[in-house]
Amino acid sequence: MHASTLFASFATAALVSLANAHGIVSKIEVAGQTFESPLIGASGDNGPFYVPTDNSPITDVTSEDMFCGSVATAATSTPSIDLSQGNTISFYWESGYSTSNWPHNTGPIFLYMAKCDSDCTSQTASSTNFIKIEQQGFVNGVWAQAALNTGSPVTFTIPSDLASGNYLIRHEIINLASTDENFPACSQFAITGGSNTYSSAQTAQFPGAYSATDAGLADAGSAIYSVKTNAEYTFPGPDPVLSSDGSDTSSASGSSSDSNSASSSSSTVASTSSSVGATATVATGATSSSSTATGVVVLPSSVRLASASVTLATTTASVSASAVTTPTAAAGSSSSSDIDTCATQWTTCNAAYMSATASDNSTAVAYSCQTAYVNCVAQAESAVESSSVATAVTSEVASSSSATDAMATIDTAAATSTPVVNSRAFAKHLRRHHAGVSRLDFH
């Protein structure tokens, strides 16, 4: 074979290999419908897809191409989707030139949405304010992006109460294997949903939402491989929307996507089943008498619940000092029902804690259920009066500036009572709750 012909063959092979090393969105499934994108350079109906000129990444976060990629042809239709028929949306990625699967496996994935003024094809980078619906990093210790290697889709949940209208959807993959490579992909749909505009949610414009110095982008290359959990990774861009964003606070608890309200007299975690928010209530369970000591504290931001791929932005939670109440037992004795009450309250408190810290990306939340249980049983045994403790806790918790301070105050107050627990009662509790306890390192 002639040298020039051989070189041309190698060059062609190299270009094909390079092209297949990246990709575009090839298919979308939403609300029981399936939409397939044409290949790059193909003519015909684009449907809801904004088809790019090629499948190369955007490596300059200040580029205008950060808006929707290097778009060659805009969408040609705006399909209608009814969120009542299903509010999950799945994206499949292929090379764009063939059916080769997405090749990368390191970095986060996002779903942004922006309501269009009218026709989404007339939207510009400067006129479009996106809200971040969801962000995904690690799932069971592996980047969620890796699922695309096998031809599986990535799936997000659109808030079912999202206001109806025309929307520009911006789905993005960031490949951090060597350098920061951004792959934004846009599509458009006419959505029938609810009335929540999420007007108070943080918004983002592209370009502008990211900086090359953002920790979640600057770690690209060797540094990213030391990141193993979502807690160790800093997602770029705004926080994902919460169910309360844009809702009237007086009616928020009645919304289908809002979290259930939490009672100050019990230890519960109320979480929304959608991906757009949750409210965690972790009762610390300090000792108290018949009076109730309740304070309001703020949990650390970025606490994530296992039940949904959501980020809790700084979230208000009720911490009840009467979460484990004092049984009214006679001095020197305790009934089985008193001990059972303590055990039941411990179970509720423990379930709340485990729900709030179930995923590997949750931030630390102080664990006080055991201390509360010990004190509850001790008071059932000795009927120790603790009204002074409850009064002190009420005052100090109410004035605490953070969840950590409040929890520390309650634990300190509980510790000063130095209870003596009946060994048989405590053994009964341990046998009953052994399965749940085994997950807690310090129980």
C-alpha positions as CSV (number, residue, x, y, z in Angstrom):
1,M,0.0,0.0,0.0
2,H,1.3,3.5,-0.9
3,A,2.5,5.5,2.1
4,S,0.1,8.3,1.5
5,T,-2.8,5.8,1.3
6,L,-1.7,4.1,4.5
7,F,-1.4,7.5,6.3
8,A,-4.9,8.5,5.1
9,S,-6.3,5.2,6.4
10,F,-4.7,5.7,9.8
11,A,-5.9,9.3,9.9
12,T,-9.4,8.3,9.1
13,A,-9.3,5.6,11.8
14,A,-8.0,8.1,14.3
15,L,-10.7,10.6,13.5
16,V,-13.4,7.9,13.9
17,S,-11.9,6.8,17.2
18,L,-11.8,10.4,18.4
19,A,-15.3,11.0,17.3
20,N,-16.5,7.9,19.1
21,A,-14.7,9.1,22.2
22,H,-17.4,11.6,23.0
23,G,-21.1,11.8,22.4
24,I,-24.6,13.5,22.2
25,V,-28.0,12.7,23.6
26,S,-29.5,10.1,21.3
27,K,-32.8,9.4,22.9
28,I,-35.2,10.8,25.5
29,E,-37.9,8.9,27.3
30,V,-40.5,11.0,29.3
31,A,-44.1,10.6,30.3
32,G,-44.6,7.4,28.4
33,Q,-43.1,8.8,25.2
34,T,-39.8,8.2,23.3
35,F,-38.0,10.7,21.1
36,E,-34.9,9.8,19.1
37,S,-32.3,12.3,17.9
38,P,-31.0,12.3,14.3
39,L,-27.3,11.7,13.8
40,I,-24.9,14.6,13.6
41,G,-25.1,16.1,10.1
42,A,-28.3,14.3,9.1
43,S,-31.1,16.2,7.5
44,G,-34.7,15.9,8.4
45,D,-36.9,16.5,11.5
46,N,-34.9,17.2,14.7
47,G,-38.0,16.9,16.9
48,P,-37.3,18.3,20.3
49,F,-33.5,18.1,19.9
50,Y,-31.0,20.8,19.4
51,V,-28.5,18.8,17.3
52,P,-24.8,19.9,17.6
53,T,-22.2,20.4,14.9
54,D,-20.1,17.6,16.4
55,N,-19.8,15.7,19.6
56,S,-16.7,17.5,21.0
57,P,-16.7,18.9,24.6
58,I,-16.8,22.5,25.6
59,T,-13.6,23.1,27.5
60,D,-13.9,26.9,28.0
61,V,-16.7,27.6,30.5
62,T,-16.9,31.1,29.3
63,S,-17.8,30.0,25.7
64,E,-21.2,30.8,24.3
65,D,-21.4,27.1,23.5
66,M,-22.0,26.5,27.2
67,F,-25.6,27.5,26.6
68,C,-26.7,24.4,24.6
69,G,-23.5,23.1,23.0
70,S,-22.3,23.9,19.5
71,V,-25.7,23.8,18.0
72,A,-26.0,23.2,14.2
73,T,-29.7,23.0,13.9
74,A,-32.4,23.9,16.4
75,A,-35.4,21.8,17.5
76,T,-38.2,21.6,14.9
77,S,-41.1,20.7,17.2
78,T,-42.2,21.1,20.8
79,P,-43.8,17.8,21.9
80,S,-46.3,18.0,24.7
81,I,-45.7,16.0,27.9
82,D,-48.2,15.6,30.8
83,L,-46.4,15.2,34.1
84,S,-49.4,13.4,35.5
85,Q,-48.5,10.6,33.1
86,G,-45.0,10.4,34.5
87,N,-42.5,13.0,35.7
88,T,-39.2,11.1,35.2
89,I,-37.1,11.9,32.2
90,S,-34.3,9.6,30.9
91,F,-31.5,10.5,28.6
92,Y,-29.5,8.0,26.5
93,W,-26.1,9.0,25.1
94,E,-24.3,7.7,22.0
95,S,-21.4,8.9,19.9
96,G,-23.7,10.9,17.5
97,Y,-22.1,9.3,14.5
98,S,-22.9,5.7,15.3
99,T,-24.6,3.7,18.1
100,S,-21.4,3.5,20.2
101,N,-22.1,4.0,23.9
102,W,-20.9,6.9,25.9
103,P,-17.3,6.2,26.8
104,H,-16.6,8.2,30.0
105,N,-17.3,7.4,33.6
106,T,-15.9,10.2,35.8
107,G,-17.8,13.3,36.7
108,P,-21.3,14.7,37.6
109,I,-24.4,14.9,35.5
110,F,-27.1,17.6,35.7
111,L,-30.6,18.6,34.7
112,Y,-31.5,22.3,34.2
113,M,-34.8,23.7,33.0
114,A,-35.9,27.2,31.9
115,K,-39.4,28.4,31.1
116,C,-39.4,30.0,27.7
117,D,-41.1,33.4,27.0
118,S,-42.8,31.8,24.0
119,D,-41.0,29.8,21.4
120,C,-37.9,28.2,23.0
121,T,-35.9,28.5,19.8
122,S,-35.8,32.3,20.3
123,Q,-34.2,31.9,23.7
124,T,-30.7,33.3,24.1
125,A,-28.0,32.8,26.6
126,S,-28.6,36.2,28.2
127,S,-32.4,35.9,28.3
128,T,-32.5,32.3,29.7
129,N,-32.5,31.7,33.5
130,F,-32.2,28.0,34.3
131,I,-33.1,26.4,37.5
132,K,-31.2,23.2,38.5
133,I,-33.7,20.4,38.9
134,E,-31.2,17.7,39.9
135,Q,-27.5,16.8,40.1
136,Q,-26.1,13.4,40.4
137,G,-22.6,12.4,41.5
138,F,-21.9,9.1,43.1
139,V,-24.4,6.2,43.4
140,N,-23.2,3.3,45.6
141,G,-19.6,4.5,45.3
142,V,-19.6,4.9,41.5
143,W,-20.1,8.0,39.4
144,A,-23.7,7.9,38.1
145,Q,-22.3,8.8,34.7
146,A,-20.7,5.3,34.4
147,A,-24.1,3.7,33.8
148,L,-24.0,5.3,30.3
149,N,-21.1,3.0,29.4
150,T,-23.4,0.1,29.3
151,G,-26.1,1.8,27.2
152,S,-28.3,2.5,30.2
153,P,-29.8,6.0,30.5
154,V,-29.5,8.6,33.2
155,T,-32.8,9.5,34.8
156,F,-34.0,12.6,36.6
157,T,-37.3,13.6,38.2
158,I,-39.1,16.7,37.2
159,P,-41.2,18.3,39.9
160,S,-44.8,17.2,39.3
161,D,-46.1,20.6,40.3
162,L,-43.9,22.5,37.9
163,A,-45.8,25.3,36.2
164,S,-47.2,24.5,32.8
165,G,-45.5,26.1,29.8
166,N,-42.8,25.7,27.2
167,Y,-39.5,24.7,28.6
168,L,-35.9,24.5,27.4
169,I,-34.3,21.5,29.0
170,R,-30.5,21.6,29.4
171,H,-29.0,18.2,30.3
172,E,-25.3,18.2,31.0
173,I,-22.5,15.7,31.6
174,I,-19.1,16.9,32.9
175,N,-16.2,14.5,32.1
176,L,-13.4,15.1,34.7
177,A,-11.1,12.2,33.7
178,S,-8.3,14.4,32.4
179,T,-9.5,18.0,32.0
180,D,-12.8,19.7,32.5
181,E,-15.0,18.7,29.5
182,N,-18.6,19.9,29.4
183,F,-21.2,18.3,27.3
184,P,-24.4,20.4,27.4
185,A,-27.4,19.1,25.4
186,C,-30.7,20.9,24.9
187,S,-34.2,19.9,24.0
188,Q,-37.6,21.5,24.3
189,F,-41.1,20.4,25.5
190,A,-44.5,21.9,26.2
191,I,-45.2,20.7,29.8
192,T,-48.5,20.3,31.4
193,G,-47.9,20.3,35.2
194,G,-49.0,22.4,38.1
195,S,-48.5,26.1,39.0
196,N,-45.3,26.2,40.9
197,T,-42.9,28.6,39.1
198,Y,-40.1,28.0,41.6
199,S,-39.6,31.7,41.5
200,S,-37.4,31.8,44.6
201,A,-35.0,29.1,43.4
202,Q,-31.4,30.0,42.5
203,T,-31.0,30.5,38.8
204,A,-28.1,30.1,36.4
205,Q,-27.1,31.5,33.0
206,F,-24.7,29.7,30.6
207,P,-22.1,30.9,30.2
208,G,-21.7,32.4,33.6
209,A,-22.8,29.7,36.1
210,Y,-19.4,28.0,36.2
211,S,-15.8,29.3,36.7
212,A,-12.7,27.3,35.7
213,T,-11.6,27.8,39.3
214,D,-14.7,26.1,40.8
215,A,-13.5,23.2,43.0
216,G,-15.8,20.8,41.2
217,L,-14.1,21.6,37.9
218,A,-10.5,22.4,39.0
219,D,-10.2,18.9,40.4
220,A,-10.3,17.4,36.9
221,G,-7.4,15.0,36.2
222,S,-5.5,13.0,38.9
223,A,-7.1,14.9,41.8
224,I,-10.6,13.7,40.9
225,Y,-9.7,10.1,41.6
226,S,-9.2,10.8,45.3
227,V,-12.8,11.8,45.5
228,K,-15.0,8.9,46.4
229,T,-18.2,10.3,47.8
230,N,-20.6,13.2,47.1
231,A,-19.6,14.6,50.4
232,E,-16.1,15.0,49.1
233,Y,-17.2,16.6,45.8
234,T,-18.3,20.2,45.3
235,F,-21.0,20.4,42.6
236,P,-20.6,23.5,40.4
237,G,-23.5,25.8,39.7
238,P,-26.5,26.7,41.9
239,D,-28.2,24.5,44.4
240,P,-31.0,22.2,43.1
241,V,-34.5,23.5,43.6
242,L,-36.4,22.7,46.8
243,S,-40.1,22.0,47.0
244,S,-40.6,25.2,48.9
245,D,-39.0,27.4,46.2
246,G,-41.7,29.6,44.8
247,S,-44.5,28.2,47.0
248,D,-46.6,30.1,49.4
249,T,-45.3,29.2,52.8
250,S,-48.8,29.2,54.3
251,S,-49.9,26.4,52.0
252,A,-46.6,24.7,51.4
253,S,-47.5,21.7,53.6
254,G,-50.5,21.0,51.4
255,S,-48.5,20.8,48.2
256,S,-48.2,17.4,46.6
257,S,-44.4,17.8,46.4
258,D,-43.8,19.4,49.7
259,S,-42.5,17.6,52.7
260,N,-44.8,16.7,55.5
261,S,-44.8,18.9,58.5
262,A,-43.0,17.5,61.5
263,S,-44.4,17.5,65.0
264,S,-42.3,18.9,67.7
265,S,-43.4,16.1,70.0
266,S,-42.0,13.2,67.9
267,S,-38.9,12.2,66.1
268,T,-39.6,11.9,62.4
269,V,-37.9,12.5,59.0
270,A,-40.5,13.8,56.5
271,S,-39.2,13.6,52.9
272,T,-40.7,14.3,49.6
273,S,-40.8,11.5,47.1
274,S,-39.8,13.8,44.3
275,S,-36.2,14.9,43.6
276,V,-36.8,18.6,44.4
277,G,-36.6,18.7,48.2
278,A,-37.1,17.3,51.6
279,T,-37.2,18.4,55.2
280,A,-35.3,16.4,57.7
281,T,-36.3,16.5,61.4
282,V,-33.8,14.8,63.6
283,A,-34.9,14.6,67.3
284,T,-32.0,14.7,69.7
285,G,-34.1,13.4,72.6
286,A,-32.9,15.2,75.7
287,T,-34.4,14.3,79.0
288,S,-37.3,16.4,80.3
289,S,-40.2,16.3,82.7
290,S,-43.8,16.8,81.7
291,S,-42.9,20.2,80.2
292,T,-41.8,20.5,76.6
293,A,-38.5,22.2,75.6
294,T,-38.4,22.8,71.9
295,G,-35.9,24.8,69.8
296,V,-35.5,25.5,66.1
297,V,-32.1,24.8,64.6
298,V,-30.6,24.7,61.1
299,L,-29.1,21.5,59.7
300,P,-25.9,21.8,57.6
301,S,-26.4,22.3,53.9
302,S,-26.1,19.6,51.3
303,V,-27.6,16.8,53.5
304,R,-28.8,14.2,51.0
305,L,-31.5,11.7,51.6
306,A,-31.3,8.2,50.1
307,S,-34.9,8.2,49.1
308,A,-34.3,10.9,46.4
309,S,-31.4,12.4,44.6
310,V,-31.8,15.8,46.2
311,T,-29.8,18.2,48.1
312,L,-31.2,19.8,51.2
313,A,-30.1,23.4,51.2
314,T,-29.9,24.9,54.7
315,T,-33.0,23.3,56.1
316,T,-34.9,24.2,59.2
317,A,-35.6,21.3,61.5
318,S,-37.4,21.0,64.8
319,V,-35.3,19.6,67.6
320,S,-37.5,18.6,70.5
321,A,-36.1,18.2,73.9
322,S,-39.2,16.2,74.8
323,A,-38.7,13.7,72.0
324,V,-38.0,11.1,74.6
325,T,-40.4,12.0,77.5
326,T,-40.1,11.2,81.1
327,P,-42.3,8.2,82.1
328,T,-44.4,8.8,85.2
329,A,-43.2,5.8,87.1
330,A,-43.1,5.4,90.9
331,A,-39.8,5.9,92.5
332,G,-37.7,2.8,92.7
333,S,-39.8,0.9,90.2
334,S,-40.7,0.9,86.6
335,S,-43.4,-0.9,84.6
336,S,-42.9,-2.8,81.4
337,S,-45.0,-0.2,79.6
338,D,-42.6,2.6,80.7
339,I,-39.6,0.8,79.3
340,D,-41.6,0.0,76.1
341,T,-42.3,3.7,75.8
342,C,-38.6,4.5,75.9
343,A,-37.9,1.8,73.3
344,T,-40.6,3.0,71.0
345,Q,-39.3,6.6,71.2
346,W,-35.7,5.3,70.6
347,T,-36.9,3.4,67.5
348,T,-38.5,6.6,66.0
349,C,-35.5,8.7,66.8
350,N,-33.1,6.1,65.4
351,A,-35.1,5.8,62.2
352,A,-35.0,9.5,61.7
353,Y,-31.2,9.6,62.1
354,M,-30.6,6.6,59.8
355,S,-32.9,8.1,57.1
356,A,-31.1,11.4,57.2
357,T,-27.6,9.8,57.0
358,A,-28.4,6.8,54.8
359,S,-26.4,7.8,51.8
360,D,-22.7,8.1,51.5
361,N,-22.9,11.7,50.6
362,S,-24.7,12.9,53.7
363,T,-23.1,15.4,56.0
364,A,-22.7,14.7,59.7
365,V,-25.7,14.9,61.9
366,A,-25.2,14.4,65.7
367,Y,-26.5,11.2,67.0
368,S,-28.3,11.6,70.4
369,C,-30.9,8.8,70.4
370,Q,-28.9,6.5,72.6
371,T,-28.2,9.2,75.2
372,A,-31.9,10.0,75.2
373,Y,-32.9,6.3,75.7
374,V,-30.4,5.8,78.6
375,N,-31.9,8.8,80.3
376,C,-35.5,7.7,79.6
377,V,-34.9,4.3,81.1
378,A,-33.0,5.8,84.1
379,Q,-35.9,8.0,84.9
380,A,-38.3,5.1,84.5
381,E,-36.2,3.3,87.1
382,S,-35.8,6.1,89.6
383,A,-38.4,8.8,88.6
384,V,-35.8,11.4,88.7
385,E,-37.3,14.9,88.5
386,S,-35.6,16.9,85.7
387,S,-37.7,20.0,85.3
388,S,-34.6,22.1,85.8
389,V,-32.8,20.3,83.0
390,A,-35.8,20.9,80.7
391,T,-35.9,24.6,81.6
392,A,-32.2,25.0,80.9
393,V,-32.4,23.1,77.6
394,T,-35.4,25.3,76.5
395,S,-33.5,28.5,77.0
396,E,-30.1,27.3,75.5
397,V,-31.6,25.5,72.5
398,A,-33.8,28.4,71.6
399,S,-30.7,30.7,71.6
400,S,-28.4,28.3,69.8
401,S,-27.2,29.6,66.4
402,S,-26.6,26.2,64.8
403,A,-27.8,22.6,64.9
404,T,-24.4,21.5,66.3
405,D,-24.6,24.0,69.2
406,A,-28.2,22.9,70.0
407,M,-27.4,19.2,69.9
408,A,-24.3,19.7,72.0
409,T,-26.4,21.7,74.6
410,I,-29.0,18.9,74.8
411,D,-26.4,16.2,75.0
412,T,-24.6,18.1,77.8
413,A,-27.7,18.6,79.7
414,A,-28.6,14.9,79.4
415,A,-25.1,13.8,80.5
416,T,-25.3,15.8,83.7
417,S,-28.2,13.7,85.0
418,T,-25.8,10.6,85.1
419,P,-28.5,8.0,85.1
420,V,-28.2,4.4,86.2
421,V,-29.8,2.1,83.8
422,N,-31.4,-1.2,84.8
423,S,-29.3,-3.8,82.9
424,R,-32.3,-6.1,82.2
425,A,-34.3,-3.3,80.7
426,F,-31.4,-2.2,78.5
427,A,-30.6,-5.7,77.4
428,K,-34.3,-6.1,76.3
429,H,-33.9,-2.9,74.3
430,L,-30.7,-4.1,72.6
431,R,-32.2,-7.5,71.6
432,R,-35.3,-5.8,70.2
433,H,-33.4,-3.3,68.1
434,H,-30.2,-5.1,67.2
435,A,-30.8,-5.0,63.4
436,G,-31.1,-1.2,63.4
437,V,-28.2,-0.6,65.8
438,S,-25.7,-2.6,63.8
439,R,-25.5,0.3,61.2
440,L,-24.4,2.8,63.8
441,D,-20.7,3.0,64.6
442,F,-21.0,4.6,67.9
443,H,-24.2,3.0,69.3
